[in-house]
């Protein structure tokens, strides 16, 4: 055998040369697609191609001497003073029992932002379809000294004029309508405090304290 090219057989005298052997494909090279081959079938209708995951990115601001620094803060915002948002300081409060007397011509009266009701309590529908109630005299409030002082000022300025359904609560100093009229007493005017009570509750109270008759804010003459 002579030094011949690889994969090329020796040729004897008088014999035609044999065809060269097909080249051995390189495993590292991708196969060349056949242009005459049919295209691959589409994916089923109930499947969705999953895109390749993208690497997470973040915005970085390059500041000299501060690598990976946060974005700068934009100034010029309108500010609100912190003391304007702070809650008012806590004040000492006490419980007060407030309400109207049984003979008051007006059942529910408001003075100084506090309601003085004749009755409060729970109302519910009973099993037999009848309305059931658990009435209680007056109402309980947690009030501080400033709130009590405001109630006292408003009650001292108010009076009840008239009787029965014609009775109205009025004020001596507040204007009525577009004109300010001076208070002119009438014979049937009664101070508002004669019909309402405001009792400070103590740590120890009688069991039936709500059934007792409380003193009114103004002693009747």
FENPE-V652154 format. One record per run of one state. SS is the DSSP state (a for helix, b for strand, c for the rest). FROM is the first residue (numbers start at 1). LEN is the number of residues. If there is no record, write none. Layout:
ss=SS from=FROM len=LEN
ss=SS from=FROM len=LEN
This chain:
ss=c from=1 len=60
ss=b from=61 len=3
ss=c from=64 len=2
ss=b from=66 len=4
ss=c from=70 len=12
ss=a from=82 len=4
ss=c from=86 len=7
ss=b from=93 len=8
ss=c from=101 len=8
ss=b from=109 len=3
ss=c from=112 len=2
ss=b from=114 len=3
ss=c from=117 len=2
ss=b from=119 len=7
ss=c from=126 len=5
ss=b from=131 len=7
ss=c from=138 len=1
ss=b from=139 len=6
ss=a from=145 len=13
ss=b from=158 len=4
ss=c from=162 len=2
ss=a from=164 len=3
ss=c from=167 len=1
ss=b from=168 len=4
ss=c from=172 len=4
ss=b from=176 len=1
ss=c from=177 len=2
ss=b from=179 len=1
ss=c from=180 len=9
ss=b from=189 len=3
ss=a from=192 len=3
ss=c from=195 len=1
ss=b from=196 len=5
ss=c from=201 len=8
ss=a from=209 len=3
ss=c from=212 len=10
